Amino acid sequence: MSTKTGPQRYPGSSRANWYQDDFPGDAMEINVVVLHTTEGRSLPGYGGGSSAPNLTAVPDFAAKKLRWYQHFDIETSSRALVNLRGGVDTNTLNVCQVELVGTCDPKTHAKWKAADQAHVYWPDAPDWALQGVARFLAWTHEEHGVPLSAPTSWPAYPKSYANGGGQRMTGARWSAFKGVCGHMHVPENSHGDPGAIDFARILKYAGAELDLDDDTPETPAPAKPTVPAFPGRKYFSAGASNQYVLQLGKQLVKRGFGDHYKVGPSRTWGEADRLNVRDFQKSRKELRGDADGRPGPLTWRLLFS
């Protein structure tokens, strides 16, 4: 069984509809996010949790934002995918699942619109809704290393149903996939959601959240320091000895956060390293809510920036 790493609660999400106590699931280290649409206008009951995802995003039209409800830990298998006996793993294959309240079906959209019923039609979602999804994906990228990449084909519903657009992955491709995809891409499943969601815009907004905007300014900006790639949380566990611990320690000292070292940084992770990392985390508003002294991708990036 895999081991969970990193924060398991999406900041600001509600646990009012928490199902993990009744459906414990399997622990895993996620590298995939699957996007669904609920095909409804409000938070579903999910059969008491028996078919629930990890999180549900509910549009708040007055505030123009998504309100998040978390049902399982980020790295506990949820229950929103078909998983056939003897086939490939789906729910338990390192997947975090997100249901987006609204529809991808143009007929449903037309019906709700005619009845003047507020809803999000995800193929033509407003910017604030796409930005809400992008913030979540940026967070999973920072905290869990989920790549900000996706399949190229997001056919519109109903063509996407039952692989009508040829977008569904083979078992082998799915098992090797890392990134963000839709329910329509997952093998053993016939659903076509979220349809033609504008993933290119979501990716652009996620990049802006992470300060990855690649637009070239008219006046060249000063070169940013090169941030070394985050090696992974496993290198900073109790008793770990490696070059990354030393690299981290030297950077902490350089940034003025080496007070807990009696001699100086070394290759072996210890309590002084943890306390120095915690001091750095407390100094940054982005990290104060998770200042546990354990370096993750965001802590690493901010420290070396």
C-alpha positions in Angstrom: 0.0 0.0 0.0 1.2 3.5 -0.8 1.9 6.1 1.8 0.2 9.5 1.8 2.4 12.5 1.6 1.7 16.2 1.9 -1.4 18.0 3.0 -4.6 16.0 2.8 -7.2 18.9 3.1 -7.7 21.4 0.3 -7.5 24.8 2.1 -11.0 26.4 2.6 -12.9 23.2 1.8 -15.9 22.1 4.0 -16.1 18.7 5.6 -19.8 19.0 6.2 -20.3 16.0 3.8 -17.4 13.8 4.9 -17.6 10.1 3.9 -14.2 8.7 4.6 -15.3 7.4 8.0 -17.9 5.2 6.4 -15.9 4.3 3.3 -12.2 4.3 4.4 -10.7 3.6 0.9 -7.0 3.0 0.1 -4.0 5.2 0.8 -2.1 6.4 -2.3 0.2 9.0 -3.6 -1.7 10.9 -6.3 -0.3 11.9 -9.7 -3.7 12.2 -11.5 -6.7 14.4 -11.1 -10.0 13.3 -12.8 -12.6 16.0 -13.5 -16.3 15.1 -13.6 -19.5 17.0 -14.0 -22.5 16.2 -11.7 -25.2 16.9 -14.3 -27.1 18.6 -11.5 -27.4 22.1 -10.0 -26.6 21.4 -6.4 -24.3 19.3 -4.1 -25.3 15.7 -4.7 -26.0 13.2 -1.9 -23.8 10.5 -3.6 -25.9 7.7 -2.1 -24.6 8.6 1.3 -21.0 8.5 0.0 -21.1 5.3 -1.9 -20.4 7.0 -5.2 -18.6 10.2 -3.9 -15.4 11.8 -5.3 -12.7 13.3 -3.2 -14.1 16.8 -3.6 -17.1 18.6 -5.1 -16.9 22.2 -6.4 -20.3 24.0 -6.0 -20.7 27.4 -7.9 -21.7 30.4 -5.7 -23.1 32.7 -8.3 -23.6 35.7 -6.0 -19.9 35.6 -4.9 -18.7 34.4 -8.3 -16.5 31.6 -6.8 -16.5 27.9 -6.3 -17.2 26.5 -2.8 -15.4 23.3 -2.1 -16.7 20.3 -0.2 -14.2 17.6 0.7 -15.5 14.0 1.1 -12.2 12.0 1.3 -8.5 12.8 2.0 -6.7 14.0 -1.2 -4.8 10.7 -1.2 -7.6 8.3 -0.2 -9.3 6.4 -3.0 -12.8 7.7 -3.7 -15.7 6.1 -5.5 -16.9 8.1 -8.5 -15.4 5.8 -11.3 -16.5 2.4 -12.6 -13.8 -0.1 -11.6 -14.5 -3.5 -13.1 -13.3 -6.7 -11.4 -10.2 -8.0 -13.2 -9.6 -4.9 -15.2 -7.3 -1.9 -14.7 -7.4 0.0 -11.5 -9.4 3.3 -11.7 -10.5 4.6 -8.4 -7.4 3.3 -6.7 -4.8 4.2 -9.3 -3.3 7.3 -7.6 -6.3 9.3 -8.6 -7.9 12.4 -6.9 -11.5 12.9 -8.2 -13.3 16.2 -8.5 -17.0 16.7 -9.3 -17.9 20.0 -10.8 -21.6 20.9 -10.1 -23.2 21.8 -13.4 -23.6 20.2 -16.8 -21.7 19.4 -20.0 -24.9 18.4 -21.9 -26.1 21.1 -24.3 -29.7 19.8 -24.0 -29.7 20.1 -20.2 -28.1 23.5 -20.5 -30.8 24.7 -22.9 -33.6 23.3 -20.6 -32.1 25.0 -17.5 -31.5 28.2 -19.4 -35.1 28.3 -20.7 -36.3 27.8 -17.1 -34.0 30.6 -15.9 -32.3 28.2 -13.5 -28.8 29.3 -12.5 -26.1 26.8 -13.5 -22.7 26.4 -15.0 -22.5 24.9 -18.5 -18.9 23.8 -18.2 -18.0 24.0 -22.0 -18.8 27.7 -21.7 -18.0 28.3 -18.0 -17.3 31.8 -16.8 -13.8 32.8 -16.0 -14.3 32.7 -12.2 -15.4 29.1 -12.4 -12.4 28.0 -14.5 -10.1 30.0 -12.2 -11.5 28.1 -9.2 -10.6 24.8 -10.9 -7.2 26.2 -11.9 -6.4 27.1 -8.3 -7.1 23.6 -7.1 -5.0 22.1 -9.9 -2.2 24.6 -9.1 -2.4 23.4 -5.4 -2.2 19.7 -6.4 0.8 20.5 -8.6 2.6 22.4 -5.8 1.7 20.1 -2.9 1.5 16.7 -4.6 3.4 17.1 -7.9 0.5 16.4 -10.2 1.6 17.5 -13.6 -0.2 20.3 -15.3 -0.7 18.4 -18.5 -3.7 16.6 -20.0 -4.9 14.7 -23.1 -5.2 16.8 -26.2 -8.7 15.7 -27.0 -11.7 17.0 -25.0 -14.6 16.2 -27.4 -18.0 17.8 -26.7 -20.9 15.8 -25.2 -22.7 13.7 -26.4 -20.0 12.8 -28.8 -17.7 12.1 -25.9 -20.1 9.4 -24.5 -18.9 5.8 -24.8 -15.7 6.9 -26.5 -17.5 8.4 -29.5 -14.7 10.9 -29.9 -12.0 8.3 -29.6 -10.6 10.0 -26.5 -10.8 7.2 -24.0 -7.4 5.8 -22.9 -6.4 2.2 -23.3 -5.6 0.4 -20.0 -1.9 0.6 -20.7 -2.0 4.3 -21.4 -4.2 5.0 -18.4 -1.8 3.1 -16.1 1.1 5.2 -17.3 -0.8 8.5 -17.3 0.1 11.4 -15.0 -1.7 14.7 -15.1 -5.3 15.9 -15.4 -8.0 14.3 -17.4 -11.8 13.9 -17.6 -14.2 11.1 -16.7 -14.4 10.7 -20.5 -10.8 9.6 -20.7 -10.9 6.8 -18.1 -11.0 3.2 -19.3 -13.9 0.9 -18.2 -16.1 4.0 -18.0 -18.7 5.1 -20.6 -19.6 8.6 -19.3 -18.6 11.6 -21.5 -18.2 14.3 -18.9 -16.9 17.0 -18.5 -17.2 17.4 -22.3 -15.5 20.2 -24.1 -14.3 22.1 -21.0 -11.8 24.7 -21.9 -8.7 23.0 -20.4 -6.3 25.4 -22.2 -7.8 28.3 -20.3 -7.7 26.3 -17.0 -4.0 25.6 -17.7 -3.3 29.3 -18.4 -5.0 30.3 -15.1 -3.1 27.6 -13.2 0.2 28.8 -14.6 -0.7 32.4 -13.5 -1.4 31.0 -10.0 2.1 29.5 -10.0 3.7 32.5 -11.6 4.5 30.5 -14.8 3.2 33.0 -17.2 5.3 32.7 -20.4 4.2 36.0 -22.0 7.2 37.9 -23.2 7.2 41.5 -21.7 8.1 44.4 -23.9 11.0 45.3 -21.5 12.9 42.2 -20.4 12.6 41.6 -16.7 15.6 40.7 -14.5 16.4 37.1 -14.7 14.8 35.0 -11.9 17.0 32.7 -9.9 16.9 29.1 -11.2 15.0 27.0 -8.7 16.3 23.4 -8.5 13.6 20.7 -9.0 12.0 19.5 -5.8 13.4 15.9 -5.2 10.4 14.6 -3.2 9.3 14.4 0.4 10.9 11.0 0.9 14.4 12.6 1.1 13.4 14.6 4.2 12.1 11.9 6.5 13.6 11.0 9.9 17.1 9.7 9.6 17.4 10.3 5.8 20.9 11.1 4.6 21.4 12.6 1.2 22.6 15.6 -0.8 19.2 17.2 -0.8 19.2 17.6 2.9 22.5 19.4 2.8 21.3 21.5 -0.2 18.2 22.5 1.8 20.2 23.3 4.9 22.7 25.6 3.1 19.8 27.5 1.5 18.1 27.9 4.9 21.3 29.4 6.3 21.7 31.6 3.2 18.1 32.9 3.7 18.7 33.5 7.5 16.9 30.5 8.9 19.7 28.5 10.4 19.3 29.4 14.1 18.7 25.8 15.2 21.9 24.4 13.7 24.6 24.0 16.4 27.4 23.5 13.9 25.8 23.8 10.5 23.8 21.9 8.0 24.7 18.3 7.2 23.5 15.5 4.9 21.4 13.9 7.6 17.8 15.2 8.3 17.2 16.0 11.9 15.2 18.1 14.3 17.3 21.2 13.7 16.4 21.0 10.0 12.7 20.6 10.7 12.7 23.6 13.1 14.6 25.8 10.6 12.1 24.8 7.8 9.2 25.6 10.2 10.7 29.0 10.9 10.9 29.7 7.2 7.3 28.5 6.7 6.0 30.8 9.4 7.7 33.7 7.7 5.6 33.2 4.5 1.9 33.8 4.4 1.5 31.1 1.8 2.8 28.5 4.2 1.6 29.6 7.6 -1.4 27.2 7.6 0.9 24.2 7.1 4.0 25.2 9.0 5.0 21.7 10.1 8.7 21.9 9.2 8.3 19.3 6.4 9.4 20.7 3.1 7.1 20.2 0.2 7.1 21.5 -3.4 5.8 25.0 -2.4 8.2 25.4 0.5 11.1 24.3 -1.7 10.2 26.7 -4.5 9.7 29.7 -2.2 12.9 29.0 -0.3 15.1 28.8 -3.5 13.3 31.7 -5.3 
